[in-house]
Amino acid sequence: MSHWKNYKEDFVLLLEAGFIAVNQADEDAALKLFKSAELLDPSNPMPKVGVGYLHLHKLDLKQACQVFEEVLEKDPKNEMAKAFLGISMSLAPTSMEKGEKILEQTTHSKDPTIKTLSNTAINFVDTFVKKSPTPVQGEKKHK
């Protein structure tokens, strides 16, 4: 197992590549990259956050929430997991209010990226998720 120590410095590279793979919709590569990063540093919660991000990206909101909650159980100060949990919950109709409260908390983060992410998510929820449905273009309203 000592040969893994030679690659310890590649942890961040593997992690970042995993997030890029998620954004490229390459689930297989993302999972392999996150697993590789986890092997290099099993105590770091970020590979698990990456897996949660993958579920969020696929809109598997229940699984995403579960992963982010697991991360927060072990690392309650992980603001990225908290912000992603807020986003995941705010997209689900049954937990929207709770998700918005979590997002509101993360808008006070010292990390400007988390602040921006949270504020953007709140604006998205207000604009698109809470918005009342409009008729499809060309469809007449029924009386």
C-alpha positions in Angstrom: 0.0 0.0 0.0 3.0 2.3 0.4 3.2 2.9 -3.4 0.0 5.1 -3.1 2.0 7.6 -1.0 4.0 8.5 -4.1 0.8 9.9 -5.7 -0.5 11.8 -2.6 0.3 15.1 -4.3 -2.1 14.1 -7.1 -5.2 14.1 -4.8 -6.3 17.6 -5.8 -5.7 16.9 -9.5 -7.9 13.7 -9.3 -10.6 15.5 -7.3 -10.7 18.4 -9.7 -10.8 16.1 -12.7 -13.7 14.3 -11.1 -15.7 17.5 -10.9 -14.8 18.3 -14.5 -16.0 14.8 -15.5 -19.3 15.4 -13.7 -19.7 18.7 -15.7 -19.0 16.8 -18.8 -21.7 14.2 -17.9 -19.1 11.4 -17.7 -20.3 9.5 -14.7 -18.0 6.5 -15.1 -14.9 8.7 -15.2 -16.1 10.9 -12.3 -16.7 7.9 -10.1 -13.3 6.4 -10.8 -11.6 9.8 -10.2 -13.4 10.4 -6.9 -12.6 6.8 -5.8 -8.9 7.3 -6.7 -8.8 10.5 -4.8 -10.5 8.8 -1.8 -7.8 6.0 -1.9 -5.1 8.7 -1.7 -6.7 10.5 1.3 -9.5 8.4 2.9 -10.1 11.0 5.7 -10.8 13.9 3.3 -14.5 14.4 2.7 -14.2 16.1 -0.7 -14.4 12.9 -2.8 -17.7 12.1 -1.2 -18.8 15.7 -1.8 -17.9 15.0 -5.5 -20.1 11.9 -5.5 -23.0 14.0 -4.0 -22.4 16.6 -6.7 -22.7 13.9 -9.3 -26.1 12.9 -7.9 -27.2 16.5 -7.8 -26.0 16.9 -11.4 -28.2 13.9 -12.4 -31.1 15.4 -10.3 -31.0 12.3 -8.0 -31.9 14.7 -5.3 -32.7 12.1 -2.6 -29.3 10.4 -3.1 -27.5 13.7 -3.3 -29.1 14.8 0.0 -28.1 11.6 1.7 -24.5 11.9 0.6 -24.2 15.5 1.7 -25.8 14.7 5.0 -23.3 11.9 5.6 -20.4 14.3 4.9 -21.9 16.9 7.3 -22.3 14.3 10.0 -18.5 13.7 9.9 -17.6 17.3 9.0 -20.3 19.8 10.2 -18.3 22.8 9.0 -18.0 21.7 5.4 -19.6 24.6 3.7 -19.5 23.2 0.2 -21.5 20.1 1.3 -23.9 22.4 3.2 -24.4 24.6 0.1 -25.0 21.6 -2.1 -27.3 20.1 0.4 -29.3 23.3 0.4 -29.5 23.3 -3.4 -30.5 19.7 -3.5 -33.3 20.2 -0.9 -34.5 23.4 -2.4 -35.1 21.7 -5.8 -37.4 19.1 -4.2 -40.9 20.3 -3.5 -41.2 18.6 -0.1 -38.0 20.1 1.3 -37.8 23.4 -0.5 -38.2 25.6 2.6 -35.6 23.7 4.5 -33.2 23.9 1.6 -33.7 27.7 1.3 -32.9 28.1 5.1 -29.7 26.1 4.6 -28.7 28.2 1.6 -29.4 31.4 3.6 -27.0 30.2 6.2 -24.3 29.6 3.6 -24.6 33.1 2.2 -22.7 34.2 5.2 -19.7 32.0 4.4 -16.2 33.5 4.5 -15.5 31.7 1.2 -16.7 34.0 -1.6 -17.3 31.1 -3.9 -19.7 29.5 -1.5 -21.4 32.9 -1.0 -21.9 33.3 -4.7 -23.1 29.7 -5.2 -25.6 30.1 -2.4 -26.9 33.5 -3.6 -27.2 32.2 -7.2 -29.1 29.1 -6.0 -31.5 31.2 -3.9 -32.2 33.5 -6.9 -32.7 30.4 -9.2 -35.2 28.9 -6.8 -37.1 32.2 -6.4 -37.1 32.8 -10.2 -37.7 29.3 -11.6 -38.7 26.8 -9.0 -41.2 28.8 -7.1 -42.6 30.4 -10.3 -46.1 29.4 -11.1 -46.3 27.3 -14.2 -47.3 29.2 -17.4 -49.1 27.6 -20.3 -47.0 26.1 -23.1 -46.5 28.5 -25.9 -49.3 28.1 -28.4 -51.5 26.4 -25.9 -54.8 28.1 -25.1 -55.9 28.6 -21.5 -59.0 26.6 -20.6 -61.8 28.3 -18.9 
